[in-house]
Amino acid sequence: MQTNPNQPNTLPPDYFDAVYRANEDPWNFETSQYEHEKYAATLAALPRPHYADAFEIGCSLGVLTQQLAPRCGHLLAVDVAQAALDKARQRCAALPQVELQLMRIPEEFPAARQFDLILVSEVGYYWSPEDLQRSTDLMLEALRPGGQLLLVHWTPPVHDYPLTGDDVHEFFLAKAGPTGSLRHISGQRQETYRLDLFERI
């Protein structure tokens, strides 16, 4: 597939490797009150007490992974940065339902897996528009009918990110129209992030 030379590129794994080399917790996931409140809102937005098979794209240090795991029969959590996954493995070592993998979406994707929940939190804006489309197609194929897709993203623009959080959410909302494959269940907008929950039709 030809890439539009004027289109921003997906941020590569090397970008995140450098970020984690410079700071073990570059976005203060472990310590920020803002992040803790956002995680609480994320979990509260999930209407079901239990999901048999869940998939978290961009798990980073595993802070949210650890909190989500008790509501999952099995939780596959992936990231592109090995240093982040090493910390996530330490954090989730006592949670046998958590499976952690080094994986770059959309170039790689879980083969022949079906999920009841897919979580995309603070990762969609790292994709180019083309890779957002490719990733969405793969996620929708892997989401069981009635399965849920939860998006949570920072909304202010960041100069080196290909997209904004609003770009990502509006892209998915366009797929929740009368002829789309998703139904919009709920949404909320806070000062610096937004959250939207969808269900596979």
PyMOL commands that set and color helices and strands:
alter all, ss='L'
color gray80, all
select helices_A, chain A and resi 13-22+33-45+63-71+82-91+124-126+129-142+165-176
alter helices_A, ss='H'
color red, helices_A
select strands_A, chain A and resi 51-57+72-79+98-102+115-121+143-154+182-189+193-200
alter strands_A, ss='S'
color yellow, strands_A
deselect
rebuild
show_as cartoon
